[in-house]
Amino acid sequence: MIDFNNIKEPYFIGEIGINHNGDLQIAKKLIDAVYSCGWHCAKFQKRNPDVAVPEKQKGIKRDTPWGRMTYIDYKYKVEFGKNEYDHINQYCKQKPMHWSLSVWDLDSLEFFVQYDDLPFIKIPSAMVTNNELVKASAQTGYPILMSTGMSTLKEIDKAVELLEQHAKSYAIMHCNSSYPTKNEELNLNVIPMLKERYNCTVGYSGHEYDLEPTVIAAVLGAKIIERHITISHKMWGTDQKASLEVHAMDMLKKRIQDIDIMLGDQVKDITESEKPIREKLRG
């Protein structure tokens, strides 16, 4: 498990979500990408579609690679079950590397806790106001990572209050839930505000096209970096275009990994490399 109160270097999460399109082999390729790029965790999403999908959405027809079907049938089509996650669990252990899940309902939380060595539980932005799920997740003893997209400060305050009361460790993620997020809606200055308001570790879950906003988020103090990942933007699915392909994952890690070193400690001093230059130019 991760102690979110004691993160020294940026922690990178590759959000696979449902970009595997229900195909375990695609999921394994994305896990390989997370590992080969030096990221720390591959994350998936777990739902009971009957519970998590709003009633008004269930019967809506949708064109998919598997034919035209209702939205609820599509959600079941791409949902991994115990066989797939048992395989993912073993596959990640062999590397070794972390994997985890976002839980969207109490059934999925119950599913999660059977894997007793996962690093954290993720509460997705959509569930910030689900007080029962937030509280129950915190009471498992797992560290909690909570995204804050499409949420008011009042809603976040309530969720953080529950985490303070019940969670062993937690961190919150600044996030905008539109895919992709427009630059003018990123509002990255919220990151230091959240750090000051809640006095906890803050991360960034980005849904923009580019890498620069995520790098800026790290400069502003985000200690956990989460981006959706994909094998190709051309794959079918609503999240694919706002996801990072493998080469971009590698680029982002390299751009962020030395930020703390570059920022330094706020002490203005003469560096060792400057001393001979100073002696030469000033005597």
N, C-alpha and C positions, 0 to 999 in steps of 0.2 A: 504493500500500500504506500501511497505517496503522502508525505507530510507537506501539505500545501503552505504551511507556515515557514518552511525552511528550504525554499527553492533557491539554489545558488545561480544556476544557469537556465536560460530559456528552455522550456519543456515543449517539444513539438508533437502535436497530435495530427495524424493524417485521418481526416474524417471521410471514411469510405461510405458511411450512411447506407443508402441502397443503390449506390453507383455500380454495385456488382450485378444488378438486374436479375437477382435470383440465381446466379451462376457461381458455384463454389470455385471454379477454376479462375474466374475473373477476380474474385475476392483474394485468392492466393497470390495472384500477380500483383495486386495492390498492396498486400502485406509485404511482398518482396520489395516493392518500391519504397515503402516506409523504412524497411530495414537497410536497404542499400544506400539510401540517402542520409542515413544517420539520424532519422527521426526516432522518437521514443515510443510512440504508441499508435496502433491502428484502432480506430473506433468505428463501431457499427451502431445501428439503431434497432431497438426491439419494441414491437407493438403487438398487442392483441387487436387486430383490425376491427373486430366487432365493438370493442370499447373505445379505441382511439379515433376511429373515423367518425366524424359527425353524421348524424342520421340523414341530413339533407344531401350529403355527398355520396352516400353509399350506392345509390341506384343510378348515378350519372354515368352515361356511356362514355367510353374512352377508347380511342384507337391506340393499339399497342403492337409491338413486334409479334405478339402471340394472337393477334386478331382483335376484333372489337369486343369489349367486355365492360362490365360495370366497374366502377372505381373500387368497390370493396373486393371484387374478384381479382383485380389487378394488384391490390395491396397484399392479398394472400399469395399471389403468384411470386412476388419478389421477397416475401418474408422468410428468412432463415429460421429453422427450428433446431431442436436439440442435436440432431445428427450433424448438421452443418457446424454448429458452434462447438461441439465436441472436437470436430476435426480442426477448426480454427484454433481452439485452445491448445491442442497438441502441436499444431504447426508453428505457433508462436513460441511455445516452450522450447522447441528444438533449436531456435535461432540463437539465443533467446531474445524476446522482446515483449513489451507490454501490449495488451489489447483490452478494450473495454466496450461498454454499451451506453447509449442514451436510452433511458427507460421512459416510456410514454404512458404507462398505466401500472396499477398495482400487480396485475398478472405478470407483466414484464419484469417488475421488481422482484417478484418471487422467483421468476426464471433466472434472473441475474445472480441471486445469492447462492445458487448451487455451485457456482465457480468461486471457490473460496480464496483465490490468490490474485484477483484482479486489482488494479491500482486505485480505481475510483469509480464512483457512479456519476454519470452525467445527467443533469436535469436540463432538458431542452427548453429553449425560450418559450415554446408553446405551453409548457407546463408550469411556468413560474407562479401562476395564480392557483394551481392545484395544490392547496395547502395540505391535503391528506397525503398526496404523493411525496411532496417535499419533506414533510415530517416523517413519514414512514421510511423514506430513503435515508434520512439523517440518522434515524434510530437503528439502522443496521450496523453502525460502527464503521462503515466504509467512508473514506473521504468523499466529499461532495464537490462536484464542479458544476456550476449553474450558469447558463447563458442568460442574457438579459434583453434579447431583442424584443421589439414591439411591446416594451413594458414601461410603465410610468415609475417614477421614483417611489411613489407610495406603494406600488405593487412590489417593487424590489425590496423596500423597507420591510414589508411584512414577511417576505420569503427569507430575508437575511435574519430577521428576528427568530424565525423558526430554526434556522441553521445555528444561530448562536445558542439556542436553548438545547438543541438535540444532536448537533453534529460534532464529531471528534475533531474534524479538520474540514475546512472548506475554502473555496476560491470562487470568484465570480468573473464572468467573461463579458466584456463590452462586445456588443453585437448589433448589427442591423439585419433584420430578417428578410429583406428583399434580395432576390437572386436575379441578376447581379446587383450589387448596391451601387448607386450613383455616387460619384466622388463628393458631391455637395451634401450628401446625407450620411457620410461616414462618421462625422462628429467625433474625431479621435481625441479631442480634448476632454471628453468624458472620462477617459482612462485615469488621469491623475485625480479628477474629482471623485471617482469611485474609490480610489485608494484612500483618499483623505476621509471620505464620508464613512466608510465601513472598516477602515483600518485592517484590511486583509489583503492577501495576494490577489491581484487582478490580472486577467489575461485578455486575449483578443481573439474572437472568432470571426474571421473575415470572409465575406462573400463577394468581394470585388473581383474584377478581371485581373488587375495589375498586382505587382509585388510591392511597389513603393509604399502604399498605405500600411501594409503589415510591418514593413521595416520601421516606419515612423511610429507605429504602435509600440514596437519594442523600445524605441528611443524614449517614448513617453512613459515607459515603466511596465509594459505588459510582460509578465514572466512566463505565461503559457500562451503558445501560439497554436491555433487550430485553423486549418484550411481544408476544405473539401478537395479530394484528389480523384483523378480519373486516369484511365489508360489513354483515352482520346476524347477530345471535345466533340468528335463526330458520333460518339456512342449515343444511343437513345436514352432519354431521361431528362427531367427538368433541371437537375443539379449539375449536369455534365459541363455545360458551357462556363459556369462560374467556378469550376474546379481547376486545380493545378495539374498539369501533366507532369510526368516524372522529371523531365529536365528542369522545369520550373521549381519543383520541390527542392532539387539540389541547389539551384541558384539561391533560393530564399534562405536555406539553412546557412549557406556560406556568407550571405550578406548580414545575417543577424548574429551569428555565433560570437563575434568579437566586439559587439556593441558595448558591453560593460567595460571591456578593456579600453576602448576608445573614449568612453565618457569619463573615466577616471573617478577621482574622489573629491572634487570641488576644492582641493588645496592647490593654490597657485604657488609653484615652486620652480626652481631651476632644475631641469632634468639632467641626468648624467651625460647625455649626448650633447647638451648645450654648453656644458662647462668648458670644454676646450675651445669652443667657438667664442664663448664669452671672453676667455683669456686672450684669444687672438685678436678680437675686435675691440676690446675695451682696455686691455692691458692690465 
